[in-house]
Amino acid sequence: MTENNENEEIEFEIDLGEVEPEPAAEEFEIDLGLGEDIDQPDAAEAEIDLGLDEDDEDEDDESPDVDEAIDAAIEELREELESKFGEWYVIHTYSGMENRVKQNVEARAQSLDMEDYIFESVVPTEDVVEVRNNTRKTVTRSVLPGYVLVRMELTDESWGAVRHTPSVTGFVGQGQTPVPLSIDEVLNMLTPSVKARIAAEQAGAAPKLKKKVEVVDFAVGDSVMVTDGPFTGVHATITEINANTNRLRALVEILGRETPVDLEFRQVSKVV
């Protein structure tokens, strides 16, 4: 063997299997969450739902029979209004004096011998369910607080008799000229009382009519304190009120941002 052959390198190849490539530096990352701000949800998207938003099924849905009775009563009222002599006018009164003014107008028409010119006066009313201190109470109130309807033949004498009735501040009209109402306008004002009457007549014989519900304790924009639940002690601002379910939606501050939450009336108290 020559010298060249003795010095010739012999190559060996050992198969160790496939070796997985190391990840590129830019793909290898350990995030301990120590140096980055936590993404906070947008107030428009973030919403904590406590399961209070679904409306309860209303047990007072009107039945077809009640609807037919109301329609018939309203049509009967229209025919009655159209058959009566005189025009309907609106007089303005001091707040809370509507019923007293009605009685005084009728009394003055009789005492001043004006019954041939002043025929009747009406305070349009409606039944409303008031929610106060988490309790509900049905009350009858004026549809037009501070106003009374009077059916009359307008003359200088009849105008003076009504205008100078105690607690009357004037007629509704253009300047000093009273403007009569149309039959449709009168009918619209008297419809709530018709519905209340039908509801009373149908009580026990058919489902009750759905009544208007109003919340006395709270209003949109009120500041409240959460007194129960996971947000106890947090101030909030009311944005929506659902009187039918005794629930409200309010904005509370979470992680520095305002977030809408659903609450029951009993879970908040008004901040004075």
C-alpha atoms as an extended CHARMM CRD file, in Angstrom:
* protein
*
       272  EXT
         1         1  MET       CA              0.0000000000        0.0000000000        0.0000000000  PROA      1               0.0000000000
         2         2  THR       CA              1.4470000000        3.3320000000       -0.9670000000  PROA      2               0.0000000000
         3         3  GLU       CA              1.8460000000        6.3180000000        1.3350000000  PROA      3               0.0000000000
         4         4  ASN       CA             -0.9910000000        8.1070000000       -0.3390000000  PROA      4               0.0000000000
         5         5  ASN       CA             -3.3180000000        5.2840000000        0.3810000000  PROA      5               0.0000000000
         6         6  GLU       CA             -2.2810000000        5.1910000000        4.0440000000  PROA      6               0.0000000000
         7         7  ASN       CA             -3.1100000000        8.8400000000        4.4710000000  PROA      7               0.0000000000
         8         8  GLU       CA             -6.4280000000        8.6850000000        2.6610000000  PROA      8               0.0000000000
         9         9  GLU       CA             -9.3500000000        9.5660000000        4.9270000000  PROA      9               0.0000000000
        10        10  ILE       CA            -12.1110000000        7.0160000000        5.2730000000  PROA      10              0.0000000000
        11        11  GLU       CA            -15.5980000000        8.5060000000        5.6090000000  PROA      11              0.0000000000
        12        12  PHE       CA            -18.1890000000        6.8950000000        7.8990000000  PROA      12              0.0000000000
        13        13  GLU       CA            -21.9270000000        7.7300000000        7.8290000000  PROA      13              0.0000000000
        14        14  ILE       CA            -24.0880000000        7.0510000000       10.8840000000  PROA      14              0.0000000000
        15        15  ASP       CA            -27.8590000000        7.2980000000       10.5000000000  PROA      15              0.0000000000
        16        16  LEU       CA            -29.4020000000        8.8360000000       13.6800000000  PROA      16              0.0000000000
        17        17  GLY       CA            -32.8490000000        9.3650000000       12.1660000000  PROA      17              0.0000000000
        18        18  GLU       CA            -34.4610000000       12.6210000000       11.1450000000  PROA      18              0.0000000000
        19        19  VAL       CA            -33.5650000000       15.6370000000       13.1830000000  PROA      19              0.0000000000
        20        20  GLU       CA            -36.3220000000       18.2130000000       13.6060000000  PROA      20              0.0000000000
        21        21  PRO       CA            -35.2120000000       21.7370000000       12.6390000000  PROA      21              0.0000000000
        22        22  GLU       CA            -34.9520000000       24.2590000000       15.4130000000  PROA      22              0.0000000000
        23        23  PRO       CA            -37.6430000000       26.9300000000       15.3310000000  PROA      23              0.0000000000
        24        24  ALA       CA            -36.6960000000       30.2960000000       14.0020000000  PROA      24              0.0000000000
        25        25  ALA       CA            -36.0370000000       32.8490000000       16.6860000000  PROA      25              0.0000000000
        26        26  GLU       CA            -38.9560000000       34.9750000000       15.6470000000  PROA      26              0.0000000000
        27        27  GLU       CA            -41.3700000000       32.0380000000       16.0380000000  PROA      27              0.0000000000
        28        28  PHE       CA            -40.2920000000       31.0640000000       19.5280000000  PROA      28              0.0000000000
        29        29  GLU       CA            -41.9280000000       33.1930000000       22.1830000000  PROA      29              0.0000000000
        30        30  ILE       CA            -42.6010000000       32.8770000000       25.8840000000  PROA      30              0.0000000000
        31        31  ASP       CA            -45.3660000000       35.1560000000       27.1070000000  PROA      31              0.0000000000
        32        32  LEU       CA            -45.4950000000       35.6340000000       30.8580000000  PROA      32              0.0000000000
        33        33  GLY       CA            -47.9920000000       38.4560000000       30.5610000000  PROA      33              0.0000000000
        34        34  LEU       CA            -45.8220000000       40.7380000000       32.6640000000  PROA      34              0.0000000000
        35        35  GLY       CA            -45.1310000000       43.5190000000       30.2340000000  PROA      35              0.0000000000
        36        36  GLU       CA            -48.2610000000       43.9440000000       28.1340000000  PROA      36              0.0000000000
        37        37  ASP       CA            -51.5240000000       45.6840000000       28.8700000000  PROA      37              0.0000000000
        38        38  ILE       CA            -54.5210000000       43.4250000000       29.1960000000  PROA      38              0.0000000000
        39        39  ASP       CA            -56.9180000000       43.9680000000       26.3190000000  PROA      39              0.0000000000
        40        40  GLN       CA            -60.0730000000       45.4880000000       27.7430000000  PROA      40              0.0000000000
        41        41  PRO       CA            -63.4080000000       44.9330000000       26.0250000000  PROA      41              0.0000000000
        42        42  ASP       CA            -64.9850000000       47.8310000000       24.2420000000  PROA      42              0.0000000000
        43        43  ALA       CA            -67.8940000000       49.2690000000       26.2480000000  PROA      43              0.0000000000
        44        44  ALA       CA            -70.1310000000       48.9120000000       23.2040000000  PROA      44              0.0000000000
        45        45  GLU       CA            -69.3120000000       45.1890000000       22.9450000000  PROA      45              0.0000000000
        46        46  ALA       CA            -68.8270000000       44.1960000000       26.5610000000  PROA      46              0.0000000000
        47        47  GLU       CA            -71.9690000000       43.3170000000       28.4090000000  PROA      47              0.0000000000
        48        48  ILE       CA            -72.4830000000       41.3320000000       31.5590000000  PROA      48              0.0000000000
        49        49  ASP       CA            -75.7610000000       39.5080000000       31.3040000000  PROA      49              0.0000000000
        50        50  LEU       CA            -77.2210000000       38.3200000000       34.5690000000  PROA      50              0.0000000000
        51        51  GLY       CA            -80.1070000000       36.6230000000       32.8400000000  PROA      51              0.0000000000
        52        52  LEU       CA            -82.5260000000       39.4000000000       33.7090000000  PROA      52              0.0000000000
        53        53  ASP       CA            -83.1860000000       40.6990000000       30.2100000000  PROA      53              0.0000000000
        54        54  GLU       CA            -85.7970000000       38.2500000000       29.0270000000  PROA      54              0.0000000000
        55        55  ASP       CA            -89.2980000000       39.5740000000       29.3100000000  PROA      55              0.0000000000
        56        56  ASP       CA            -91.5960000000       37.3950000000       31.3180000000  PROA      56              0.0000000000
        57        57  GLU       CA            -94.5910000000       36.1420000000       29.4420000000  PROA      57              0.0000000000
        58        58  ASP       CA            -97.3910000000       38.5870000000       30.0240000000  PROA      58              0.0000000000
        59        59  GLU       CA           -100.3560000000       36.8170000000       31.5040000000  PROA      59              0.0000000000
        60        60  ASP       CA           -102.6270000000       39.7540000000       30.7200000000  PROA      60              0.0000000000
        61        61  ASP       CA           -102.6340000000       39.4470000000       26.9390000000  PROA      61              0.0000000000
        62        62  GLU       CA           -105.8850000000       40.6130000000       25.4460000000  PROA      62              0.0000000000
        63        63  SER       CA           -108.1790000000       37.9550000000       24.0480000000  PROA      63              0.0000000000
        64        64  PRO       CA           -110.0930000000       38.3080000000       20.7700000000  PROA      64              0.0000000000
        65        65  ASP       CA           -113.3500000000       38.6360000000       22.7230000000  PROA      65              0.0000000000
        66        66  VAL       CA           -111.9720000000       41.5850000000       24.6980000000  PROA      66              0.0000000000
        67        67  ASP       CA           -110.6580000000       43.2310000000       21.5290000000  PROA      67              0.0000000000
        68        68  GLU       CA           -114.0810000000       42.9150000000       19.9190000000  PROA      68              0.0000000000
        69        69  ALA       CA           -115.7500000000       44.3880000000       22.9980000000  PROA      69              0.0000000000
        70        70  ILE       CA           -113.3610000000       47.3520000000       22.9560000000  PROA      70              0.0000000000
        71        71  ASP       CA           -113.8540000000       47.9710000000       19.2350000000  PROA      71              0.0000000000
        72        72  ALA       CA           -117.6210000000       47.8550000000       19.6640000000  PROA      72              0.0000000000
        73        73  ALA       CA           -117.5050000000       50.2260000000       22.6440000000  PROA      73              0.0000000000
        74        74  ILE       CA           -115.2800000000       52.7090000000       20.8070000000  PROA      74              0.0000000000
        75        75  GLU       CA           -117.5470000000       52.6720000000       17.7600000000  PROA      75              0.0000000000
        76        76  GLU       CA           -120.5580000000       53.2080000000       20.0100000000  PROA      76              0.0000000000
        77        77  LEU       CA           -118.7810000000       56.1360000000       21.6500000000  PROA      77              0.0000000000
        78        78  ARG       CA           -118.0160000000       57.6620000000       18.2380000000  PROA      78              0.0000000000
        79        79  GLU       CA           -121.6720000000       57.4990000000       17.2390000000  PROA      79              0.0000000000
        80        80  GLU       CA           -122.6570000000       59.0480000000       20.5740000000  PROA      80              0.0000000000
        81        81  LEU       CA           -120.1670000000       61.9150000000       20.1620000000  PROA      81              0.0000000000
        82        82  GLU       CA           -121.3100000000       62.6190000000       16.6170000000  PROA      82              0.0000000000
        83        83  SER       CA           -124.9550000000       62.7480000000       17.6960000000  PROA      83              0.0000000000
        84        84  LYS       CA           -124.4290000000       65.2610000000       20.4960000000  PROA      84              0.0000000000
        85        85  PHE       CA           -124.9930000000       68.9740000000       20.0300000000  PROA      85              0.0000000000
        86        86  GLY       CA           -122.1960000000       71.4750000000       20.6410000000  PROA      86              0.0000000000
        87        87  GLU       CA           -118.4230000000       71.5280000000       20.2400000000  PROA      87              0.0000000000
        88        88  TRP       CA           -115.7240000000       70.1030000000       22.4730000000  PROA      88              0.0000000000
        89        89  TYR       CA           -113.2070000000       72.5420000000       23.9280000000  PROA      89              0.0000000000
        90        90  VAL       CA           -110.1990000000       72.1030000000       26.2170000000  PROA      90              0.0000000000
        91        91  ILE       CA           -109.7260000000       74.2780000000       29.2720000000  PROA      91              0.0000000000
        92        92  HSD       CA           -106.4980000000       74.5440000000       31.2070000000  PROA      92              0.0000000000
        93        93  THR       CA           -106.5840000000       74.1270000000       34.9930000000  PROA      93              0.0000000000
        94        94  TYR       CA           -104.2050000000       74.1140000000       37.9020000000  PROA      94              0.0000000000
        95        95  SER       CA           -102.4630000000       70.7540000000       38.2250000000  PROA      95              0.0000000000
        96        96  GLY       CA           -104.3850000000       68.2970000000       40.3630000000  PROA      96              0.0000000000
        97        97  MET       CA           -107.5960000000       70.3220000000       40.1800000000  PROA      97              0.0000000000
        98        98  GLU       CA           -109.1420000000       68.5890000000       37.1550000000  PROA      98              0.0000000000
        99        99  ASN       CA           -111.9700000000       66.8410000000       38.9910000000  PROA      99              0.0000000000
       100       100  ARG       CA           -112.7310000000       69.9100000000       41.1090000000  PROA      100             0.0000000000
       101       101  VAL       CA           -112.9290000000       72.0700000000       37.9750000000  PROA      101             0.0000000000
       102       102  LYS       CA           -115.2790000000       69.5550000000       36.3240000000  PROA      102             0.0000000000
       103       103  GLN       CA           -117.6290000000       69.7860000000       39.3130000000  PROA      103             0.0000000000
       104       104  ASN       CA           -117.3790000000       73.5830000000       39.4410000000  PROA      104             0.0000000000
       105       105  VAL       CA           -118.1270000000       74.0050000000       35.7200000000  PROA      105             0.0000000000
       106       106  GLU       CA           -121.2350000000       71.8470000000       36.0020000000  PROA      106             0.0000000000
       107       107  ALA       CA           -122.3410000000       73.6730000000       39.1400000000  PROA      107             0.0000000000
       108       108  ARG       CA           -121.8800000000       77.1060000000       37.5220000000  PROA      108             0.0000000000
       109       109  ALA       CA           -123.7630000000       76.0270000000       34.3950000000  PROA      109             0.0000000000
       110       110  GLN       CA           -126.7240000000       75.1980000000       36.6300000000  PROA      110             0.0000000000
       111       111  SER       CA           -126.5160000000       78.2050000000       38.9440000000  PROA      111             0.0000000000
       112       112  LEU       CA           -126.0450000000       80.6750000000       36.0490000000  PROA      112             0.0000000000
       113       113  ASP       CA           -128.8070000000       79.0600000000       34.0170000000  PROA      113             0.0000000000
       114       114  MET       CA           -126.3480000000       78.1540000000       31.2730000000  PROA      114             0.0000000000
       115       115  GLU       CA           -127.3490000000       74.5080000000       30.8740000000  PROA      115             0.0000000000
       116       116  ASP       CA           -128.5790000000       75.2080000000       27.3260000000  PROA      116             0.0000000000
       117       117  TYR       CA           -125.0450000000       76.2840000000       26.3950000000  PROA      117             0.0000000000
       118       118  ILE       CA           -122.7210000000       74.2790000000       28.6930000000  PROA      118             0.0000000000
       119       119  PHE       CA           -123.6870000000       70.6350000000       28.3130000000  PROA      119             0.0000000000
       120       120  GLU       CA           -121.0470000000       68.5250000000       30.0300000000  PROA      120             0.0000000000
       121       121  SER       CA           -117.4470000000       68.3950000000       31.1920000000  PROA      121             0.0000000000
       122       122  VAL       CA           -115.1710000000       65.3520000000       31.1690000000  PROA      122             0.0000000000
       123       123  VAL       CA           -111.8230000000       64.4900000000       32.7450000000  PROA      123             0.0000000000
       124       124  PRO       CA           -110.2590000000       61.7940000000       30.5090000000  PROA      124             0.0000000000
       125       125  THR       CA           -108.7570000000       59.0660000000       32.6990000000  PROA      125             0.0000000000
       126       126  GLU       CA           -106.7390000000       55.8790000000       32.3670000000  PROA      126             0.0000000000
       127       127  ASP       CA           -105.7640000000       53.0010000000       34.6440000000  PROA      127             0.0000000000
       128       128  VAL       CA           -102.0150000000       52.7860000000       35.2610000000  PROA      128             0.0000000000
       129       129  VAL       CA            -99.9670000000       50.2800000000       37.2400000000  PROA      129             0.0000000000
       130       130  GLU       CA            -97.4650000000       52.2410000000       39.3360000000  PROA      130             0.0000000000
       131       131  VAL       CA            -94.3110000000       50.5290000000       40.5590000000  PROA      131             0.0000000000
       132       132  ARG       CA            -93.1800000000       52.0790000000       43.8420000000  PROA      132             0.0000000000
       133       133  ASN       CA            -90.8360000000       50.5050000000       46.3970000000  PROA      133             0.0000000000
       134       134  ASN       CA            -90.9450000000       47.2350000000       44.4130000000  PROA      134             0.0000000000
       135       135  THR       CA            -94.7110000000       46.9960000000       44.8080000000  PROA      135             0.0000000000
       136       136  ARG       CA            -97.3880000000       47.4530000000       42.1450000000  PROA      136             0.0000000000
       137       137  LYS       CA           -100.6120000000       49.3670000000       42.5460000000  PROA      137             0.0000000000
       138       138  THR       CA           -103.2940000000       50.1850000000       39.9820000000  PROA      138             0.0000000000
       139       139  VAL       CA           -104.3330000000       53.8350000000       40.0510000000  PROA      139             0.0000000000
       140       140  THR       CA           -106.7560000000       55.8810000000       37.9690000000  PROA      140             0.0000000000
       141       141  ARG       CA           -105.3020000000       59.1660000000       36.8000000000  PROA      141             0.0000000000
       142       142  SER       CA           -105.9220000000       61.9300000000       34.2910000000  PROA      142             0.0000000000
       143       143  VAL       CA           -104.8100000000       61.2900000000       30.7150000000  PROA      143             0.0000000000
       144       144  LEU       CA           -104.1940000000       65.0320000000       30.2920000000  PROA      144             0.0000000000
       145       145  PRO       CA           -102.9870000000       66.4160000000       33.6250000000  PROA      145             0.0000000000
       146       146  GLY       CA           -104.0420000000       70.0390000000       33.9090000000  PROA      146             0.0000000000
       147       147  TYR       CA           -106.7940000000       69.8590000000       31.2590000000  PROA      147             0.0000000000
       148       148  VAL       CA           -110.5630000000       69.2530000000       31.1790000000  PROA      148             0.0000000000
       149       149  LEU       CA           -112.8700000000       68.7260000000       28.1850000000  PROA      149             0.0000000000
       150       150  VAL       CA           -116.0560000000       70.8040000000       27.9770000000  PROA      150             0.0000000000
       151       151  ARG       CA           -118.8790000000       70.3000000000       25.4610000000  PROA      151             0.0000000000
       152       152  MET       CA           -120.6200000000       73.6030000000       24.9270000000  PROA      152             0.0000000000
       153       153  GLU       CA           -122.0500000000       76.1260000000       22.5050000000  PROA      153             0.0000000000
       154       154  LEU       CA           -119.5690000000       78.9570000000       22.5650000000  PROA      154             0.0000000000
       155       155  THR       CA           -121.0300000000       82.4190000000       23.2450000000  PROA      155             0.0000000000
       156       156  ASP       CA           -119.6820000000       85.3710000000       25.1650000000  PROA      156             0.0000000000
       157       157  GLU       CA           -121.7830000000       84.3460000000       28.1600000000  PROA      157             0.0000000000
       158       158  SER       CA           -120.8830000000       80.6560000000       28.1070000000  PROA      158             0.0000000000
       159       159  TRP       CA           -117.2220000000       81.5220000000       27.5550000000  PROA      159             0.0000000000
       160       160  GLY       CA           -117.2880000000       83.8170000000       30.5820000000  PROA      160             0.0000000000
       161       161  ALA       CA           -119.0560000000       81.2480000000       32.7600000000  PROA      161             0.0000000000
       162       162  VAL       CA           -116.3820000000       78.6300000000       32.0650000000  PROA      162             0.0000000000
       163       163  ARG       CA           -113.4100000000       80.9860000000       31.9530000000  PROA      163             0.0000000000
       164       164  HSD       CA           -114.1560000000       82.4620000000       35.3630000000  PROA      164             0.0000000000
       165       165  THR       CA           -114.6510000000       79.0960000000       37.0600000000  PROA      165             0.0000000000
       166       166  PRO       CA           -112.2530000000       78.7870000000       40.0300000000  PROA      166             0.0000000000
       167       167  SER       CA           -108.9380000000       77.0730000000       39.1250000000  PROA      167             0.0000000000
       168       168  VAL       CA           -109.4980000000       77.5550000000       35.3600000000  PROA      168             0.0000000000
       169       169  THR       CA           -106.6210000000       79.4570000000       33.7440000000  PROA      169             0.0000000000
       170       170  GLY       CA           -108.0090000000       79.6660000000       30.2170000000  PROA      170             0.0000000000
       171       171  PHE       CA           -109.1310000000       77.9280000000       27.0170000000  PROA      171             0.0000000000
       172       172  VAL       CA           -106.7530000000       76.1180000000       24.7020000000  PROA      172             0.0000000000
       173       173  GLY       CA           -106.7490000000       77.8290000000       21.3010000000  PROA      173             0.0000000000
       174       174  GLN       CA           -105.1400000000       80.4530000000       19.1430000000  PROA      174             0.0000000000
       175       175  GLY       CA           -104.5580000000       83.5700000000       21.1680000000  PROA      175             0.0000000000
       176       176  GLN       CA           -107.8020000000       84.4620000000       22.8780000000  PROA      176             0.0000000000
       177       177  THR       CA           -109.9140000000       82.3440000000       20.5120000000  PROA      177             0.0000000000
       178       178  PRO       CA           -110.8270000000       78.8390000000       21.7580000000  PROA      178             0.0000000000
       179       179  VAL       CA           -110.3780000000       76.1460000000       19.0840000000  PROA      179             0.0000000000
       180       180  PRO       CA           -112.8110000000       73.1830000000       19.1290000000  PROA      180             0.0000000000
       181       181  LEU       CA           -111.5460000000       69.6010000000       18.9590000000  PROA      181             0.0000000000
       182       182  SER       CA           -112.3980000000       67.1540000000       16.2030000000  PROA      182             0.0000000000
       183       183  ILE       CA           -114.3950000000       64.0210000000       16.9970000000  PROA      183             0.0000000000
       184       184  ASP       CA           -111.2770000000       61.9060000000       16.4100000000  PROA      184             0.0000000000
       185       185  GLU       CA           -109.3060000000       63.9800000000       18.9210000000  PROA      185             0.0000000000
       186       186  VAL       CA           -112.0080000000       63.6220000000       21.5550000000  PROA      186             0.0000000000
       187       187  LEU       CA           -112.3270000000       59.9110000000       20.8430000000  PROA      187             0.0000000000
       188       188  ASN       CA           -108.5910000000       59.4320000000       21.2310000000  PROA      188             0.0000000000
       189       189  MET       CA           -108.6350000000       61.1530000000       24.6320000000  PROA      189             0.0000000000
       190       190  LEU       CA           -111.5860000000       59.1060000000       25.8800000000  PROA      190             0.0000000000
       191       191  THR       CA           -110.4090000000       55.7050000000       24.5930000000  PROA      191             0.0000000000
       192       192  PRO       CA           -108.3010000000       54.8390000000       27.7070000000  PROA      192             0.0000000000
       193       193  SER       CA           -111.3430000000       55.2180000000       29.9570000000  PROA      193             0.0000000000
       194       194  VAL       CA           -113.3670000000       53.0300000000       27.5680000000  PROA      194             0.0000000000
       195       195  LYS       CA           -110.7270000000       50.3110000000       27.8450000000  PROA      195             0.0000000000
       196       196  ALA       CA           -110.7630000000       50.5680000000       31.6340000000  PROA      196             0.0000000000
       197       197  ARG       CA           -114.5470000000       50.2040000000       31.6640000000  PROA      197             0.0000000000
       198       198  ILE       CA           -114.4440000000       47.1340000000       29.4190000000  PROA      198             0.0000000000
       199       199  ALA       CA           -111.7220000000       45.6270000000       31.6050000000  PROA      199             0.0000000000
       200       200  ALA       CA           -113.9300000000       46.0780000000       34.6740000000  PROA      200             0.0000000000
       201       201  GLU       CA           -116.9160000000       44.5480000000       32.9010000000  PROA      201             0.0000000000
       202       202  GLN       CA           -114.8710000000       41.6020000000       31.6440000000  PROA      202             0.0000000000
       203       203  ALA       CA           -113.1360000000       40.9330000000       34.9770000000  PROA      203             0.0000000000
       204       204  GLY       CA           -113.4930000000       37.2850000000       35.8800000000  PROA      204             0.0000000000
       205       205  ALA       CA           -115.0530000000       36.3970000000       32.5450000000  PROA      205             0.0000000000
       206       206  ALA       CA           -112.0150000000       36.9760000000       30.3130000000  PROA      206             0.0000000000
       207       207  PRO       CA           -108.3120000000       37.7760000000       30.5710000000  PROA      207             0.0000000000
       208       208  LYS       CA           -107.6990000000       41.2420000000       31.9000000000  PROA      208             0.0000000000
       209       209  LEU       CA           -106.5640000000       44.0250000000       29.6350000000  PROA      209             0.0000000000
       210       210  LYS       CA           -102.8860000000       44.8770000000       29.6170000000  PROA      210             0.0000000000
       211       211  LYS       CA           -102.4320000000       48.0350000000       31.6550000000  PROA      211             0.0000000000
       212       212  LYS       CA            -99.8490000000       50.7300000000       31.2770000000  PROA      212             0.0000000000
       213       213  VAL       CA            -97.0240000000       50.3220000000       33.7970000000  PROA      213             0.0000000000
       214       214  GLU       CA            -94.9690000000       53.2190000000       35.1080000000  PROA      214             0.0000000000
       215       215  VAL       CA            -92.0090000000       53.2770000000       37.4860000000  PROA      215             0.0000000000
       216       216  VAL       CA            -92.1650000000       55.9520000000       40.1550000000  PROA      216             0.0000000000
       217       217  ASP       CA            -88.8630000000       55.2930000000       41.9310000000  PROA      217             0.0000000000
       218       218  PHE       CA            -86.4350000000       55.4690000000       38.9930000000  PROA      218             0.0000000000
       219       219  ALA       CA            -85.9530000000       57.2740000000       35.6820000000  PROA      219             0.0000000000
       220       220  VAL       CA            -83.4790000000       57.0100000000       32.8260000000  PROA      220             0.0000000000
       221       221  GLY       CA            -80.3690000000       59.0260000000       33.7040000000  PROA      221             0.0000000000
       222       222  ASP       CA            -80.6890000000       58.5230000000       37.4770000000  PROA      222             0.0000000000
       223       223  SER       CA            -77.5720000000       57.6450000000       39.4780000000  PROA      223             0.0000000000
       224       224  VAL       CA            -78.0030000000       54.5480000000       41.6300000000  PROA      224             0.0000000000
       225       225  MET       CA            -75.9680000000       52.4240000000       44.0010000000  PROA      225             0.0000000000
       226       226  VAL       CA            -75.9480000000       48.6550000000       43.4880000000  PROA      226             0.0000000000
       227       227  THR       CA            -76.9650000000       47.0750000000       46.8040000000  PROA      227             0.0000000000
       228       228  ASP       CA            -77.0890000000       43.3830000000       45.9000000000  PROA      228             0.0000000000
       229       229  GLY       CA            -75.1990000000       40.9910000000       43.6360000000  PROA      229             0.0000000000
       230       230  PRO       CA            -71.6280000000       40.9070000000       42.2970000000  PROA      230             0.0000000000
       231       231  PHE       CA            -71.5460000000       44.6930000000       41.8260000000  PROA      231             0.0000000000
       232       232  THR       CA            -72.5880000000       45.6350000000       45.3570000000  PROA      232             0.0000000000
       233       233  GLY       CA            -71.2490000000       49.0560000000       46.3110000000  PROA      233             0.0000000000
       234       234  VAL       CA            -70.7150000000       50.1780000000       42.7180000000  PROA      234             0.0000000000
       235       235  HSD       CA            -72.2910000000       53.3560000000       41.3720000000  PROA      235             0.0000000000
       236       236  ALA       CA            -74.2460000000       53.0570000000       38.1090000000  PROA      236             0.0000000000
       237       237  THR       CA            -76.2750000000       55.2100000000       35.7310000000  PROA      237             0.0000000000
       238       238  ILE       CA            -79.6540000000       53.9680000000       34.4700000000  PROA      238             0.0000000000
       239       239  THR       CA            -79.9490000000       53.7610000000       30.6710000000  PROA      239             0.0000000000
       240       240  GLU       CA            -83.1160000000       51.6390000000       30.2520000000  PROA      240             0.0000000000
       241       241  ILE       CA            -86.1030000000       50.6640000000       32.3930000000  PROA      241             0.0000000000
       242       242  ASN       CA            -88.4380000000       47.7110000000       31.8530000000  PROA      242             0.0000000000
       243       243  ALA       CA            -91.4530000000       48.3760000000       34.0340000000  PROA      243             0.0000000000
       244       244  ASN       CA            -93.1570000000       45.1160000000       33.0430000000  PROA      244             0.0000000000
       245       245  THR       CA            -90.3600000000       42.9600000000       34.4750000000  PROA      245             0.0000000000
       246       246  ASN       CA            -89.1270000000       45.2180000000       37.3100000000  PROA      246             0.0000000000
       247       247  ARG       CA            -85.6870000000       45.3540000000       35.7220000000  PROA      247             0.0000000000
       248       248  LEU       CA            -83.3310000000       48.0230000000       34.4890000000  PROA      248             0.0000000000
       249       249  ARG       CA            -80.1070000000       48.3620000000       32.5560000000  PROA      249             0.0000000000
       250       250  ALA       CA            -77.3380000000       50.5430000000       33.9300000000  PROA      250             0.0000000000
       251       251  LEU       CA            -73.7360000000       51.4520000000       33.1520000000  PROA      251             0.0000000000
       252       252  VAL       CA            -71.1700000000       50.4490000000       35.7750000000  PROA      252             0.0000000000
       253       253  GLU       CA            -67.4350000000       51.1490000000       35.6780000000  PROA      253             0.0000000000
       254       254  ILE       CA            -65.3830000000       47.9810000000       35.2250000000  PROA      254             0.0000000000
       255       255  LEU       CA            -61.6120000000       48.1280000000       34.6080000000  PROA      255             0.0000000000
       256       256  GLY       CA            -61.8950000000       51.8200000000       33.9220000000  PROA      256             0.0000000000
       257       257  ARG       CA            -64.6390000000       51.5160000000       31.3310000000  PROA      257             0.0000000000
       258       258  GLU       CA            -68.4190000000       51.7710000000       31.4830000000  PROA      258             0.0000000000
       259       259  THR       CA            -70.1110000000       48.4250000000       30.9580000000  PROA      259             0.0000000000
       260       260  PRO       CA            -73.8810000000       47.7980000000       30.7220000000  PROA      260             0.0000000000
       261       261  VAL       CA            -75.3350000000       45.3490000000       33.2210000000  PROA      261             0.0000000000
       262       262  ASP       CA            -78.8860000000       44.1330000000       33.8810000000  PROA      262             0.0000000000
       263       263  LEU       CA            -80.2910000000       44.5170000000       37.3720000000  PROA      263             0.0000000000
       264       264  GLU       CA            -83.5660000000       44.1380000000       39.2110000000  PROA      264             0.0000000000
       265       265  PHE       CA            -85.1750000000       47.1230000000       40.8920000000  PROA      265             0.0000000000
       266       266  ARG       CA            -84.5300000000       45.5470000000       44.2860000000  PROA      266             0.0000000000
       267       267  GLN       CA            -80.7820000000       45.4280000000       43.5640000000  PROA      267             0.0000000000
       268       268  VAL       CA            -80.3270000000       49.1940000000       43.4150000000  PROA      268             0.0000000000
       269       269  SER       CA            -81.1240000000       52.2830000000       45.4230000000  PROA      269             0.0000000000
       270       270  LYS       CA            -81.3320000000       55.8260000000       44.0790000000  PROA      270             0.0000000000
       271       271  VAL       CA            -78.4730000000       58.1470000000       44.9350000000  PROA      271             0.0000000000
       272       272  VAL       CA            -79.8670000000       61.4550000000       46.1620000000  PROA      272             0.0000000000
